[in-house]
Amino acid sequence: MPTITLTLTDDQVVELIEQLPPNQQSLVYQRLAKKKWGRWIEASQGTDDEARRLAQARGLDWDTLNEDERMQLANELVHEERGR
C-alpha cells in the first residue's frame, strides 16, 4: 500500500484539532504537553522549589497536586508559551 504524505501549515493543524470534540482535543493537548513537558515534570519533581514557584504563581500548591493536575499545569504552560 503506498504511503501518502500530507503537508499542513501549523494553522491547518490547529484548525483540525479544533474540529475535534472537546474531550478528544483535551487528549491531544495532554499528549503534546506530556511530550514537550514530560522531562520538565520529571525534573521539577527533583527541583521542587521551581515546581512550587510555578504552581504558586498560578494559585496552586504543587505538593497537593496529583499527577493529572501536574500535567494540567504543564499543559497550561505549553499554551502560554505558544501565545508568546
N, CA, C and O atoms as a Maestro MAE file, in Angstrom:
{
 s_m_m2io_version
 :::
 2.0.0
}

f_m_ct {
 s_m_title
 :::
 protein
 m_atom[336] {
  # First column is atom index #
  i_m_mmod_type
  r_m_x_coord
  r_m_y_coord
  r_m_z_coord
  i_m_residue_number
  s_m_chain_name
  s_m_pdb_residue_name
  s_m_pdb_atom_name
  i_m_atomic_number
  :::
  1 25 0.846 -1.176 0.000 1 A "MET " " N  " 7
  2 3 0.000 0.000 0.000 1 A "MET " " CA " 6
  3 2 0.892 1.239 0.000 1 A "MET " " C  " 6
  4 15 1.797 1.332 0.829 1 A "MET " " O  " 8
  5 25 0.667 2.183 -0.895 2 A "PRO " " N  " 7
  6 3 1.509 3.380 -0.958 2 A "PRO " " CA " 6
  7 2 1.282 4.292 0.249 2 A "PRO " " C  " 6
  8 15 0.190 4.351 0.814 2 A "PRO " " O  " 8
  9 25 2.328 4.988 0.615 3 A "THR " " N  " 7
  10 3 2.258 5.949 1.708 3 A "THR " " CA " 6
  11 2 1.955 7.317 1.137 3 A "THR " " C  " 6
  12 15 2.535 7.724 0.131 3 A "THR " " O  " 8
  13 25 1.050 8.018 1.779 4 A "ILE " " N  " 7
  14 3 0.693 9.369 1.350 4 A "ILE " " CA " 6
  15 2 1.224 10.351 2.388 4 A "ILE " " C  " 6
  16 15 1.030 10.165 3.589 4 A "ILE " " O  " 8
  17 25 1.886 11.381 1.920 5 A "THR " " N  " 7
  18 3 2.392 12.415 2.808 5 A "THR " " CA " 6
  19 2 1.555 13.666 2.607 5 A "THR " " C  " 6
  20 15 1.379 14.137 1.483 5 A "THR " " O  " 8
  21 25 1.047 14.191 3.694 6 A "LEU " " N  " 7
  22 3 0.227 15.399 3.664 6 A "LEU " " CA " 6
  23 2 0.988 16.498 4.392 6 A "LEU " " C  " 6
  24 15 1.379 16.328 5.547 6 A "LEU " " O  " 8
  25 25 1.194 17.602 3.731 7 A "THR " " N  " 7
  26 3 1.897 18.725 4.339 7 A "THR " " CA " 6
  27 2 0.871 19.784 4.734 7 A "THR " " C  " 6
  28 15 0.108 20.273 3.901 7 A "THR " " O  " 8
  29 25 0.870 20.127 6.021 8 A "LEU " " N  " 7
  30 3 -0.062 21.117 6.556 8 A "LEU " " CA " 6
  31 2 0.702 22.227 7.242 8 A "LEU " " C  " 6
  32 15 1.792 22.018 7.774 8 A "LEU " " O  " 8
  33 25 0.114 23.410 7.222 9 A "THR " " N  " 7
  34 3 0.699 24.505 7.994 9 A "THR " " CA " 6
  35 2 0.318 24.315 9.461 9 A "THR " " C  " 6
  36 15 -0.576 23.531 9.779 9 A "THR " " O  " 8
  37 25 0.990 25.025 10.337 10 A "ASP " " N  " 7
  38 3 0.642 24.968 11.758 10 A "ASP " " CA " 6
  39 2 -0.810 25.365 11.981 10 A "ASP " " C  " 6
  40 15 -1.519 24.744 12.772 10 A "ASP " " O  " 8
  41 25 -1.245 26.404 11.278 11 A "ASP " " N  " 7
  42 3 -2.630 26.858 11.425 11 A "ASP " " CA " 6
  43 2 -3.624 25.787 10.991 11 A "ASP " " C  " 6
  44 15 -4.673 25.624 11.613 11 A "ASP " " O  " 8
  45 25 -3.300 25.060 9.933 12 A "GLN " " N  " 7
  46 3 -4.189 23.994 9.473 12 A "GLN " " CA " 6
  47 2 -4.285 22.869 10.504 12 A "GLN " " C  " 6
  48 15 -5.360 22.311 10.725 12 A "GLN " " O  " 8
  49 25 -3.163 22.544 11.126 13 A "VAL " " N  " 7
  50 3 -3.170 21.507 12.157 13 A "VAL " " CA " 6
  51 2 -4.039 21.952 13.323 13 A "VAL " " C  " 6
  52 15 -4.843 21.171 13.832 13 A "VAL " " O  " 8
  53 25 -3.886 23.190 13.746 14 A "VAL " " N  " 7
  54 3 -4.689 23.716 14.850 14 A "VAL " " CA " 6
  55 2 -6.171 23.690 14.474 14 A "VAL " " C  " 6
  56 15 -7.011 23.315 15.293 14 A "VAL " " O  " 8
  57 25 -6.494 24.082 13.252 15 A "GLU " " N  " 7
  58 3 -7.888 24.060 12.808 15 A "GLU " " CA " 6
  59 2 -8.459 22.645 12.847 15 A "GLU " " C  " 6
  60 15 -9.610 22.449 13.236 15 A "GLU " " O  " 8
  61 25 -7.661 21.665 12.447 16 A "LEU " " N  " 7
  62 3 -8.119 20.272 12.502 16 A "LEU " " CA " 6
  63 2 -8.387 19.841 13.938 16 A "LEU " " C  " 6
  64 15 -9.402 19.207 14.227 16 A "LEU " " O  " 8
  65 25 -7.474 20.188 14.829 17 A "ILE " " N  " 7
  66 3 -7.651 19.824 16.233 17 A "ILE " " CA " 6
  67 2 -8.897 20.498 16.805 17 A "ILE " " C  " 6
  68 15 -9.633 19.894 17.586 17 A "ILE " " O  " 8
  69 25 -9.126 21.738 16.417 18 A "GLU " " N  " 7
  70 3 -10.290 22.467 16.926 18 A "GLU " " CA " 6
  71 2 -11.609 21.869 16.442 18 A "GLU " " C  " 6
  72 15 -12.659 22.147 17.021 18 A "GLU " " O  " 8
  73 25 -11.568 21.059 15.397 19 A "GLN " " N  " 7
  74 3 -12.778 20.395 14.899 19 A "GLN " " CA " 6
  75 2 -13.118 19.146 15.715 19 A "GLN " " C  " 6
  76 15 -14.223 18.615 15.607 19 A "GLN " " O  " 8
  77 25 -12.183 18.685 16.519 20 A "LEU " " N  " 7
  78 3 -12.427 17.509 17.351 20 A "LEU " " CA " 6
  79 2 -13.376 17.856 18.496 20 A "LEU " " C  " 6
  80 15 -13.460 19.016 18.899 20 A "LEU " " O  " 8
  81 25 -14.088 16.863 19.022 21 A "PRO " " N  " 7
  82 3 -14.884 17.098 20.225 21 A "PRO " " CA " 6
  83 2 -13.964 17.511 21.381 21 A "PRO " " C  " 6
  84 15 -12.794 17.131 21.396 21 A "PRO " " O  " 8
  85 25 -14.469 18.273 22.335 22 A "PRO " " N  " 7
  86 3 -13.636 18.779 23.436 22 A "PRO " " CA " 6
  87 2 -12.818 17.702 24.159 22 A "PRO " " C  " 6
  88 15 -11.658 17.938 24.495 22 A "PRO " " O  " 8
  89 25 -13.401 16.539 24.401 23 A "ASN " " N  " 7
  90 3 -12.647 15.506 25.122 23 A "ASN " " CA " 6
  91 2 -11.470 15.001 24.292 23 A "ASN " " C  " 6
  92 15 -10.421 14.677 24.848 23 A "ASN " " O  " 8
  93 25 -11.627 14.928 22.979 24 A "GLN " " N  " 7
  94 3 -10.521 14.499 22.131 24 A "GLN " " CA " 6
  95 2 -9.471 15.602 21.996 24 A "GLN " " C  " 6
  96 15 -8.275 15.318 21.918 24 A "GLN " " O  " 8
  97 25 -9.917 16.857 21.969 25 A "GLN " " N  " 7
  98 3 -8.966 17.972 21.976 25 A "GLN " " CA " 6
  99 2 -8.104 17.904 23.224 25 A "GLN " " C  " 6
  100 15 -6.888 18.084 23.164 25 A "GLN " " O  " 8
  101 25 -8.744 17.642 24.355 26 A "SER " " N  " 7
  102 3 -8.026 17.547 25.618 26 A "SER " " CA " 6
  103 2 -6.963 16.451 25.572 26 A "SER " " C  " 6
  104 15 -5.850 16.636 26.062 26 A "SER " " O  " 8
  105 25 -7.312 15.317 24.984 27 A "LEU " " N  " 7
  106 3 -6.341 14.222 24.864 27 A "LEU " " CA " 6
  107 2 -5.152 14.638 24.010 27 A "LEU " " C  " 6
  108 15 -4.010 14.309 24.331 27 A "LEU " " O  " 8
  109 25 -5.412 15.358 22.926 28 A "VAL " " N  " 7
  110 3 -4.320 15.830 22.061 28 A "VAL " " CA " 6
  111 2 -3.417 16.765 22.854 28 A "VAL " " C  " 6
  112 15 -2.194 16.625 22.825 28 A "VAL " " O  " 8
  113 25 -4.017 17.715 23.560 29 A "TYR " " N  " 7
  114 3 -3.227 18.675 24.333 29 A "TYR " " CA " 6
  115 2 -2.416 17.977 25.425 29 A "TYR " " C  " 6
  116 15 -1.262 18.330 25.672 29 A "TYR " " O  " 8
  117 25 -3.023 16.993 26.071 30 A "GLN " " N  " 7
  118 3 -2.295 16.266 27.113 30 A "GLN " " CA " 6
  119 2 -1.112 15.509 26.531 30 A "GLN " " C  " 6
  120 15 -0.030 15.503 27.118 30 A "GLN " " O  " 8
  121 25 -1.305 14.877 25.393 31 A "ARG " " N  " 7
  122 3 -0.200 14.138 24.766 31 A "ARG " " CA " 6
  123 2 0.911 15.086 24.361 31 A "ARG " " C  " 6
  124 15 2.089 14.783 24.550 31 A "ARG " " O  " 8
  125 25 0.542 16.236 23.803 32 A "LEU " " N  " 7
  126 3 1.558 17.210 23.414 32 A "LEU " " CA " 6
  127 2 2.283 17.767 24.632 32 A "LEU " " C  " 6
  128 15 3.504 17.926 24.626 32 A "LEU " " O  " 8
  129 25 1.517 18.060 25.673 33 A "ALA " " N  " 7
  130 3 2.131 18.585 26.903 33 A "ALA " " CA " 6
  131 2 3.078 17.564 27.498 33 A "ALA " " C  " 6
  132 15 4.182 17.904 27.925 33 A "ALA " " O  " 8
  133 25 2.651 16.321 27.528 34 A "LYS " " N  " 7
  134 3 3.498 15.277 28.103 34 A "LYS " " CA " 6
  135 2 4.768 15.110 27.271 34 A "LYS " " C  " 6
  136 15 5.857 14.918 27.813 34 A "LYS " " O  " 8
  137 25 4.618 15.182 25.963 35 A "LYS " " N  " 7
  138 3 5.781 15.033 25.092 35 A "LYS " " CA " 6
  139 2 6.761 16.193 25.285 35 A "LYS " " C  " 6
  140 15 7.967 15.985 25.420 35 A "LYS " " O  " 8
  141 25 6.227 17.410 25.296 36 A "LYS " " N  " 7
  142 3 7.091 18.583 25.414 36 A "LYS " " CA " 6
  143 2 7.575 18.807 26.846 36 A "LYS " " C  " 6
  144 15 8.732 19.165 27.067 36 A "LYS " " O  " 8
  145 25 6.689 18.596 27.811 37 A "TRP " " N  " 7
  146 3 7.000 18.951 29.187 37 A "TRP " " CA " 6
  147 2 7.262 17.754 30.081 37 A "TRP " " C  " 6
  148 15 7.495 17.919 31.278 37 A "TRP " " O  " 8
  149 25 7.228 16.545 29.519 38 A "GLY " " N  " 7
  150 3 7.439 15.348 30.329 38 A "GLY " " CA " 6
  151 2 8.739 15.390 31.112 38 A "GLY " " C  " 6
  152 15 8.775 15.065 32.299 38 A "GLY " " O  " 8
  153 25 9.798 15.790 30.441 39 A "ARG " " N  " 7
  154 3 11.092 15.888 31.137 39 A "ARG " " CA " 6
  155 2 11.090 17.009 32.156 39 A "ARG " " C  " 6
  156 15 11.697 16.899 33.222 39 A "ARG " " O  " 8
  157 25 10.390 18.108 31.812 40 A "TRP " " N  " 7
  158 3 10.296 19.205 32.774 40 A "TRP " " CA " 6
  159 2 9.593 18.732 34.026 40 A "TRP " " C  " 6
  160 15 10.011 19.050 35.140 40 A "TRP " " O  " 8
  161 25 8.524 17.972 33.849 41 A "ILE " " N  " 7
  162 3 7.777 17.482 35.003 41 A "ILE " " CA " 6
  163 2 8.657 16.561 35.838 41 A "ILE " " C  " 6
  164 15 8.680 16.664 37.065 41 A "ILE " " O  " 8
  165 25 9.381 15.661 35.177 42 A "GLU " " N  " 7
  166 3 10.287 14.778 35.908 42 A "GLU " " CA " 6
  167 2 11.350 15.590 36.631 42 A "GLU " " C  " 6
  168 15 11.654 15.337 37.797 42 A "GLU " " O  " 8
  169 25 11.911 16.563 35.930 43 A "ALA " " N  " 7
  170 3 12.953 17.395 36.539 43 A "ALA " " CA " 6
  171 2 12.396 18.208 37.698 43 A "ALA " " C  " 6
  172 15 13.051 18.394 38.723 43 A "ALA " " O  " 8
  173 25 11.160 18.693 37.510 44 A "SER " " N  " 7
  174 3 10.573 19.521 38.554 44 A "SER " " CA " 6
  175 2 10.319 18.722 39.821 44 A "SER " " C  " 6
  176 15 10.264 19.283 40.915 44 A "SER " " O  " 8
  177 25 10.165 17.414 39.672 45 A "GLN " " N  " 7
  178 3 9.996 16.594 40.862 45 A "GLN " " CA " 6
  179 2 11.310 16.538 41.637 45 A "GLN " " C  " 6
  180 15 11.317 16.348 42.853 45 A "GLN " " O  " 8
  181 25 12.415 16.704 40.923 46 A "GLY " " N  " 7
  182 3 13.713 16.751 41.576 46 A "GLY " " CA " 6
  183 2 14.058 18.148 42.047 46 A "GLY " " C  " 6
  184 15 14.849 18.309 42.977 46 A "GLY " " O  " 8
  185 25 13.489 19.144 41.432 47 A "THR " " N  " 7
  186 3 13.719 20.538 41.818 47 A "THR " " CA " 6
  187 2 12.396 21.132 42.292 47 A "THR " " C  " 6
  188 15 11.786 21.970 41.628 47 A "THR " " O  " 8
  189 25 11.994 20.682 43.423 48 A "ASP " " N  " 7
  190 3 10.687 21.040 43.966 48 A "ASP " " CA " 6
  191 2 10.496 22.537 44.141 48 A "ASP " " C  " 6
  192 15 9.375 23.032 44.027 48 A "ASP " " O  " 8
  193 25 11.566 23.263 44.415 49 A "ASP " " N  " 7
  194 3 11.413 24.702 44.631 49 A "ASP " " CA " 6
  195 2 10.878 25.389 43.383 49 A "ASP " " C  " 6
  196 15 9.987 26.232 43.480 49 A "ASP " " O  " 8
  197 25 11.404 25.045 42.217 50 A "GLU " " N  " 7
  198 3 10.940 25.657 40.966 50 A "GLU " " CA " 6
  199 2 9.506 25.240 40.663 50 A "GLU " " C  " 6
  200 15 8.688 26.068 40.262 50 A "GLU " " O  " 8
  201 25 9.203 23.972 40.852 51 A "ALA " " N  " 7
  202 3 7.842 23.487 40.614 51 A "ALA " " CA " 6
  203 2 6.861 24.192 41.553 51 A "ALA " " C  " 6
  204 15 5.770 24.584 41.137 51 A "ALA " " O  " 8
  205 25 7.247 24.349 42.804 52 A "ARG " " N  " 7
  206 3 6.380 25.035 43.764 52 A "ARG " " CA " 6
  207 2 6.168 26.492 43.353 52 A "ARG " " C  " 6
  208 15 5.058 27.015 43.455 52 A "ARG " " O  " 8
  209 25 7.231 27.139 42.890 53 A "ARG " " N  " 7
  210 3 7.148 28.542 42.488 53 A "ARG " " CA " 6
  211 2 6.195 28.711 41.304 53 A "ARG " " C  " 6
  212 15 5.347 29.603 41.311 53 A "ARG " " O  " 8
  213 25 6.334 27.852 40.284 54 A "LEU " " N  " 7
  214 3 5.467 27.939 39.112 54 A "LEU " " CA " 6
  215 2 4.008 27.668 39.479 54 A "LEU " " C  " 6
  216 15 3.102 28.345 38.994 54 A "LEU " " O  " 8
  217 25 3.794 26.686 40.329 55 A "ALA " " N  " 7
  218 3 2.429 26.369 40.764 55 A "ALA " " CA " 6
  219 2 1.859 27.522 41.598 55 A "ALA " " C  " 6
  220 15 0.719 27.939 41.395 55 A "ALA " " O  " 8
  221 25 2.653 28.024 42.525 56 A "GLN " " N  " 7
  222 3 2.184 29.098 43.413 56 A "GLN " " CA " 6
  223 2 1.825 30.347 42.614 56 A "GLN " " C  " 6
  224 15 0.882 31.055 42.965 56 A "GLN " " O  " 8
  225 25 2.573 30.625 41.538 57 A "ALA " " N  " 7
  226 3 2.281 31.788 40.698 57 A "ALA " " CA " 6
  227 2 0.894 31.675 40.060 57 A "ALA " " C  " 6
  228 15 0.313 32.670 39.627 57 A "ALA " " O  " 8
  229 25 0.383 30.462 40.013 58 A "ARG " " N  " 7
  230 3 -0.946 30.215 39.442 58 A "ARG " " CA " 6
  231 2 -1.981 29.894 40.520 58 A "ARG " " C  " 6
  232 15 -3.073 29.412 40.223 58 A "ARG " " O  " 8
  233 25 -1.623 30.168 41.772 59 A "GLY " " N  " 7
  234 3 -2.544 29.938 42.869 59 A "GLY " " CA " 6
  235 2 -2.717 28.473 43.241 59 A "GLY " " C  " 6
  236 15 -3.732 28.089 43.823 59 A "GLY " " O  " 8
  237 25 -1.719 27.652 42.902 60 A "LEU " " N  " 7
  238 3 -1.790 26.218 43.175 60 A "LEU " " CA " 6
  239 2 -0.728 25.804 44.187 60 A "LEU " " C  " 6
  240 15 0.278 26.491 44.360 60 A "LEU " " O  " 8
  241 25 -0.956 24.700 44.838 61 A "ASP " " N  " 7
  242 3 0.013 24.135 45.774 61 A "ASP " " CA " 6
  243 2 0.569 22.855 45.153 61 A "ASP " " C  " 6
  244 15 -0.114 21.832 45.108 61 A "ASP " " O  " 8
  245 25 1.808 22.919 44.679 62 A "TRP " " N  " 7
  246 3 2.438 21.803 43.978 62 A "TRP " " CA " 6
  247 2 2.370 20.512 44.793 62 A "TRP " " C  " 6
  248 15 2.146 19.435 44.240 62 A "TRP " " O  " 8
  249 25 2.559 20.621 46.080 63 A "ASP " " N  " 7
  250 3 2.614 19.431 46.932 63 A "ASP " " CA " 6
  251 2 1.280 18.699 47.037 63 A "ASP " " C  " 6
  252 15 1.247 17.505 47.337 63 A "ASP " " O  " 8
  253 25 0.189 19.406 46.791 64 A "THR " " N  " 7
  254 3 -1.117 18.748 46.885 64 A "THR " " CA " 6
  255 2 -1.671 18.344 45.514 64 A "THR " " C  " 6
  256 15 -2.724 17.712 45.438 64 A "THR " " O  " 8
  257 25 -0.971 18.704 44.431 65 A "LEU " " N  " 7
  258 3 -1.431 18.336 43.089 65 A "LEU " " CA " 6
  259 2 -1.156 16.864 42.824 65 A "LEU " " C  " 6
  260 15 -0.086 16.350 43.150 65 A "LEU " " O  " 8
  261 25 -2.137 16.192 42.227 66 A "ASN " " N  " 7
  262 3 -1.887 14.813 41.802 66 A "ASN " " CA " 6
  263 2 -1.247 14.844 40.408 66 A "ASN " " C  " 6
  264 15 -1.066 15.920 39.837 66 A "ASN " " O  " 8
  265 25 -0.910 13.697 39.868 67 A "GLU " " N  " 7
  266 3 -0.221 13.649 38.573 67 A "GLU " " CA " 6
  267 2 -1.032 14.315 37.464 67 A "GLU " " C  " 6
  268 15 -0.472 15.037 36.639 67 A "GLU " " O  " 8
  269 25 -2.336 14.084 37.437 68 A "ASP " " N  " 7
  270 3 -3.179 14.705 36.418 68 A "ASP " " CA " 6
  271 2 -3.177 16.223 36.538 68 A "ASP " " C  " 6
  272 15 -3.135 16.928 35.530 68 A "ASP " " O  " 8
  273 25 -3.223 16.723 37.755 69 A "GLU " " N  " 7
  274 3 -3.206 18.169 37.969 69 A "GLU " " CA " 6
  275 2 -1.851 18.764 37.580 69 A "GLU " " C  " 6
  276 15 -1.780 19.875 37.056 69 A "GLU " " O  " 8
  277 25 -0.796 18.026 37.836 70 A "ARG " " N  " 7
  278 3 0.529 18.495 37.421 70 A "ARG " " CA " 6
  279 2 0.634 18.520 35.899 70 A "ARG " " C  " 6
  280 15 1.252 19.422 35.333 70 A "ARG " " O  " 8
  281 25 0.034 17.534 35.237 71 A "MET " " N  " 7
  282 3 0.004 17.514 33.777 71 A "MET " " CA " 6
  283 2 -0.814 18.697 33.256 71 A "MET " " C  " 6
  284 15 -0.449 19.309 32.252 71 A "MET " " O  " 8
  285 25 -1.904 19.014 33.924 72 A "GLN " " N  " 7
  286 3 -2.717 20.162 33.527 72 A "GLN " " CA " 6
  287 2 -1.906 21.442 33.631 72 A "GLN " " C  " 6
  288 15 -1.985 22.304 32.755 72 A "GLN " " O  " 8
  289 25 -1.127 21.570 34.698 73 A "LEU " " N  " 7
  290 3 -0.257 22.736 34.849 73 A "LEU " " CA " 6
  291 2 0.729 22.804 33.690 73 A "LEU " " C  " 6
  292 15 0.934 23.872 33.114 73 A "LEU " " O  " 8
  293 25 1.338 21.681 33.345 74 A "ALA " " N  " 7
  294 3 2.271 21.649 32.217 74 A "ALA " " CA " 6
  295 2 1.554 22.037 30.928 74 A "ALA " " C  " 6
  296 15 2.109 22.753 30.095 74 A "ALA " " O  " 8
  297 25 0.321 21.564 30.767 75 A "ASN " " N  " 7
  298 3 -0.475 21.900 29.593 75 A "ASN " " CA " 6
  299 2 -0.703 23.408 29.518 75 A "ASN " " C  " 6
  300 15 -0.594 23.998 28.443 75 A "ASN " " O  " 8
  301 25 -1.013 24.023 30.633 76 A "GLU " " N  " 7
  302 3 -1.215 25.470 30.675 76 A "GLU " " CA " 6
  303 2 0.068 26.204 30.305 76 A "GLU " " C  " 6
  304 15 0.031 27.209 29.595 76 A "GLU " " O  " 8
  305 25 1.192 25.707 30.782 77 A "LEU " " N  " 7
  306 3 2.474 26.330 30.457 77 A "LEU " " CA " 6
  307 2 2.758 26.252 28.958 77 A "LEU " " C  " 6
  308 15 3.288 27.193 28.368 77 A "LEU " " O  " 8
  309 25 2.400 25.121 28.350 78 A "VAL " " N  " 7
  310 3 2.583 24.968 26.904 78 A "VAL " " CA " 6
  311 2 1.755 26.007 26.171 78 A "VAL " " C  " 6
  312 15 2.246 26.660 25.250 78 A "VAL " " O  " 8
  313 25 0.480 26.165 26.582 79 A "HIS " " N  " 7
  314 3 -0.390 27.132 25.913 79 A "HIS " " CA " 6
  315 2 0.121 28.554 26.099 79 A "HIS " " C  " 6
  316 15 0.032 29.368 25.180 79 A "HIS " " O  " 8
  317 25 0.648 28.857 27.262 80 A "GLU " " N  " 7
  318 3 1.197 30.189 27.500 80 A "GLU " " CA " 6
  319 2 2.403 30.423 26.596 80 A "GLU " " C  " 6
  320 15 2.565 31.505 26.032 80 A "GLU " " O  " 8
  321 25 3.242 29.406 26.462 81 A "GLU " " N  " 7
  322 3 4.437 29.521 25.628 81 A "GLU " " CA " 6
  323 2 4.062 29.713 24.166 81 A "GLU " " C  " 6
  324 15 4.713 30.480 23.456 81 A "GLU " " O  " 8
  325 25 3.023 29.027 23.710 82 A "ARG " " N  " 7
  326 3 2.583 29.169 22.317 82 A "ARG " " CA " 6
  327 2 2.039 30.564 22.063 82 A "ARG " " C  " 6
  328 15 2.135 31.068 20.944 82 A "ARG " " O  " 8
  329 25 1.466 31.201 23.086 83 A "GLY " " N  " 7
  330 3 0.886 32.518 22.923 83 A "GLY " " CA " 6
  331 2 1.904 33.639 22.858 83 A "GLY " " C  " 6
  332 15 1.562 34.777 22.538 83 A "GLY " " O  " 8
  333 25 3.132 33.325 23.156 84 A "ARG " " N  " 7
  334 3 4.181 34.376 23.165 84 A "ARG " " CA " 6
  335 2 4.748 34.592 21.795 84 A "ARG " " C  " 6
  336 15 5.632 35.431 21.618 84 A "ARG " " O  " 8
  :::
 }
 m_bond[335] {
  # First column is bond index #
  i_m_from
  i_m_to
  i_m_order
  :::
  1 1 2 1
  2 2 3 1
  3 3 4 2
  4 3 5 1
  5 5 6 1
  6 6 7 1
  7 7 8 2
  8 7 9 1
  9 9 10 1
  10 10 11 1
  11 11 12 2
  12 11 13 1
  13 13 14 1
  14 14 15 1
  15 15 16 2
  16 15 17 1
  17 17 18 1
  18 18 19 1
  19 19 20 2
  20 19 21 1
  21 21 22 1
  22 22 23 1
  23 23 24 2
  24 23 25 1
  25 25 26 1
  26 26 27 1
  27 27 28 2
  28 27 29 1
  29 29 30 1
  30 30 31 1
  31 31 32 2
  32 31 33 1
  33 33 34 1
  34 34 35 1
  35 35 36 2
  36 35 37 1
  37 37 38 1
  38 38 39 1
  39 39 40 2
  40 39 41 1
  41 41 42 1
  42 42 43 1
  43 43 44 2
  44 43 45 1
  45 45 46 1
  46 46 47 1
  47 47 48 2
  48 47 49 1
  49 49 50 1
  50 50 51 1
  51 51 52 2
  52 51 53 1
  53 53 54 1
  54 54 55 1
  55 55 56 2
  56 55 57 1
  57 57 58 1
  58 58 59 1
  59 59 60 2
  60 59 61 1
  61 61 62 1
  62 62 63 1
  63 63 64 2
  64 63 65 1
  65 65 66 1
  66 66 67 1
  67 67 68 2
  68 67 69 1
  69 69 70 1
  70 70 71 1
  71 71 72 2
  72 71 73 1
  73 73 74 1
  74 74 75 1
  75 75 76 2
  76 75 77 1
  77 77 78 1
  78 78 79 1
  79 79 80 2
  80 79 81 1
  81 81 82 1
  82 82 83 1
  83 83 84 2
  84 83 85 1
  85 85 86 1
  86 86 87 1
  87 87 88 2
  88 87 89 1
  89 89 90 1
  90 90 91 1
  91 91 92 2
  92 91 93 1
  93 93 94 1
  94 94 95 1
  95 95 96 2
  96 95 97 1
  97 97 98 1
  98 98 99 1
  99 99 100 2
  100 99 101 1
  101 101 102 1
  102 102 103 1
  103 103 104 2
  104 103 105 1
  105 105 106 1
  106 106 107 1
  107 107 108 2
  108 107 109 1
  109 109 110 1
  110 110 111 1
  111 111 112 2
  112 111 113 1
  113 113 114 1
  114 114 115 1
  115 115 116 2
  116 115 117 1
  117 117 118 1
  118 118 119 1
  119 119 120 2
  120 119 121 1
  121 121 122 1
  122 122 123 1
  123 123 124 2
  124 123 125 1
  125 125 126 1
  126 126 127 1
  127 127 128 2
  128 127 129 1
  129 129 130 1
  130 130 131 1
  131 131 132 2
  132 131 133 1
  133 133 134 1
  134 134 135 1
  135 135 136 2
  136 135 137 1
  137 137 138 1
  138 138 139 1
  139 139 140 2
  140 139 141 1
  141 141 142 1
  142 142 143 1
  143 143 144 2
  144 143 145 1
  145 145 146 1
  146 146 147 1
  147 147 148 2
  148 147 149 1
  149 149 150 1
  150 150 151 1
  151 151 152 2
  152 151 153 1
  153 153 154 1
  154 154 155 1
  155 155 156 2
  156 155 157 1
  157 157 158 1
  158 158 159 1
  159 159 160 2
  160 159 161 1
  161 161 162 1
  162 162 163 1
  163 163 164 2
  164 163 165 1
  165 165 166 1
  166 166 167 1
  167 167 168 2
  168 167 169 1
  169 169 170 1
  170 170 171 1
  171 171 172 2
  172 171 173 1
  173 173 174 1
  174 174 175 1
  175 175 176 2
  176 175 177 1
  177 177 178 1
  178 178 179 1
  179 179 180 2
  180 179 181 1
  181 181 182 1
  182 182 183 1
  183 183 184 2
  184 183 185 1
  185 185 186 1
  186 186 187 1
  187 187 188 2
  188 187 189 1
  189 189 190 1
  190 190 191 1
  191 191 192 2
  192 191 193 1
  193 193 194 1
  194 194 195 1
  195 195 196 2
  196 195 197 1
  197 197 198 1
  198 198 199 1
  199 199 200 2
  200 199 201 1
  201 201 202 1
  202 202 203 1
  203 203 204 2
  204 203 205 1
  205 205 206 1
  206 206 207 1
  207 207 208 2
  208 207 209 1
  209 209 210 1
  210 210 211 1
  211 211 212 2
  212 211 213 1
  213 213 214 1
  214 214 215 1
  215 215 216 2
  216 215 217 1
  217 217 218 1
  218 218 219 1
  219 219 220 2
  220 219 221 1
  221 221 222 1
  222 222 223 1
  223 223 224 2
  224 223 225 1
  225 225 226 1
  226 226 227 1
  227 227 228 2
  228 227 229 1
  229 229 230 1
  230 230 231 1
  231 231 232 2
  232 231 233 1
  233 233 234 1
  234 234 235 1
  235 235 236 2
  236 235 237 1
  237 237 238 1
  238 238 239 1
  239 239 240 2
  240 239 241 1
  241 241 242 1
  242 242 243 1
  243 243 244 2
  244 243 245 1
  245 245 246 1
  246 246 247 1
  247 247 248 2
  248 247 249 1
  249 249 250 1
  250 250 251 1
  251 251 252 2
  252 251 253 1
  253 253 254 1
  254 254 255 1
  255 255 256 2
  256 255 257 1
  257 257 258 1
  258 258 259 1
  259 259 260 2
  260 259 261 1
  261 261 262 1
  262 262 263 1
  263 263 264 2
  264 263 265 1
  265 265 266 1
  266 266 267 1
  267 267 268 2
  268 267 269 1
  269 269 270 1
  270 270 271 1
  271 271 272 2
  272 271 273 1
  273 273 274 1
  274 274 275 1
  275 275 276 2
  276 275 277 1
  277 277 278 1
  278 278 279 1
  279 279 280 2
  280 279 281 1
  281 281 282 1
  282 282 283 1
  283 283 284 2
  284 283 285 1
  285 285 286 1
  286 286 287 1
  287 287 288 2
  288 287 289 1
  289 289 290 1
  290 290 291 1
  291 291 292 2
  292 291 293 1
  293 293 294 1
  294 294 295 1
  295 295 296 2
  296 295 297 1
  297 297 298 1
  298 298 299 1
  299 299 300 2
  300 299 301 1
  301 301 302 1
  302 302 303 1
  303 303 304 2
  304 303 305 1
  305 305 306 1
  306 306 307 1
  307 307 308 2
  308 307 309 1
  309 309 310 1
  310 310 311 1
  311 311 312 2
  312 311 313 1
  313 313 314 1
  314 314 315 1
  315 315 316 2
  316 315 317 1
  317 317 318 1
  318 318 319 1
  319 319 320 2
  320 319 321 1
  321 321 322 1
  322 322 323 1
  323 323 324 2
  324 323 325 1
  325 325 326 1
  326 326 327 1
  327 327 328 2
  328 327 329 1
  329 329 330 1
  330 330 331 1
  331 331 332 2
  332 331 333 1
  333 333 334 1
  334 334 335 1
  335 335 336 2
  :::
 }
}
